[in-house]
């Protein structure tokens, strides 16, 4: 069967875009991060959220973690790895 003379309309051409009525998000993210999260670098396991940076550090020392990251929201605030020569924390 020949397709000469056939014209296929794509969805974009067939249906005009719908106007945006409202924001697609029902809830906005918090303005500031509220917890510090402790991540074990050896295993990749999260040890939960803490109200303070010192609380997260204390937990890392009590559990005897050899290396860890502490995040506040999406920002890494502490990196501790004694095996790494370029330790930034």
TIFIKOL-737881 format. One line per field, with one value per residue (C-alpha): residue number from 0; z, y, x. Coordinates in steps of 0.25 Angstrom, whole numbers, m for minus. Layout:
<zamars>
kefi <- c(NUM, ...)
Z <- c(Z, ...)
Y <- c(Y, ...)
X <- c(X, ...)
</zamars>
This chain:
<zamars>
kefi <- c(0, 1, 2, 3, 4, 5, 6, 7, 8, 9, 10, 11, 12, 13, 14, 15, 16, 17, 18, 19, 20, 21, 22, 23, 24, 25, 26, 27, 28, 29, 30, 31, 32, 33, 34, 35, 36, 37, 38, 39, 40, 41, 42, 43, 44, 45, 46, 47, 48, 49, 50, 51, 52, 53, 54, 55, 56, 57, 58, 59, 60, 61, 62, 63, 64, 65, 66, 67, 68, 69, 70, 71, 72, 73, 74, 75, 76, 77, 78, 79, 80, 81, 82, 83, 84, 85, 86, 87, 88)
Z <- c(0, m4, 6, m5, m1, 13, 24, 38, 49, 61, 75, 76, 63, 66, 80, 85, 98, 110, 118, 132, 142, 155, 160, 158, 172, 184, 194, 193, 199, 212, 211, 220, 223, 237, 239, 238, 232, 235, 224, 227, 215, 217, 215, 210, 221, 226, 241, 242, 244, 255, 260, 261, 255, 268, 270, 257, 260, 274, 268, 258, 269, 278, 266, 263, 248, 241, 231, 229, 222, 229, 220, 223, 212, 199, 205, 210, 222, 227, 221, 230, 224, 230, 218, 208, 206, 202, 214, 214, 227)
Y <- c(0, 13, 25, 35, 47, 42, 53, 49, 59, 58, 60, 74, 79, 72, 77, 91, 91, 92, 105, 103, 105, 104, 100, 85, 84, 83, 85, 94, 89, 95, 108, 103, 89, 85, 72, 68, 54, 45, 35, 24, 24, 10, 4, 15, 14, 26, 27, 36, 51, 60, 73, 78, 76, 73, 62, 55, 56, 50, 38, 36, 35, 26, 16, 16, 20, 20, 30, 39, 50, 59, 66, 78, 77, 75, 82, 73, 81, 71, 60, 51, 40, 38, 29, 41, 50, 61, 61, 74, 74)
X <- c(0, 6, 6, 7, m2, m4, m2, 0, m3, 5, m1, 5, m1, m15, m17, m13, m5, m14, m13, m6, m17, m8, 5, 8, 13, 3, 14, 26, 39, 44, 51, 62, 67, 62, 71, 85, 87, 98, 103, 113, 123, 127, 113, 105, 95, 88, 88, 76, 73, 78, 74, 89, 102, 108, 98, 101, 116, 114, 106, 117, 127, 118, 115, 130, 128, 142, 137, 124, 117, 107, 97, 88, 78, 85, 98, 109, 114, 124, 133, 141, 150, 164, 168, 166, 178, 169, 160, 151, 146)
</zamars>
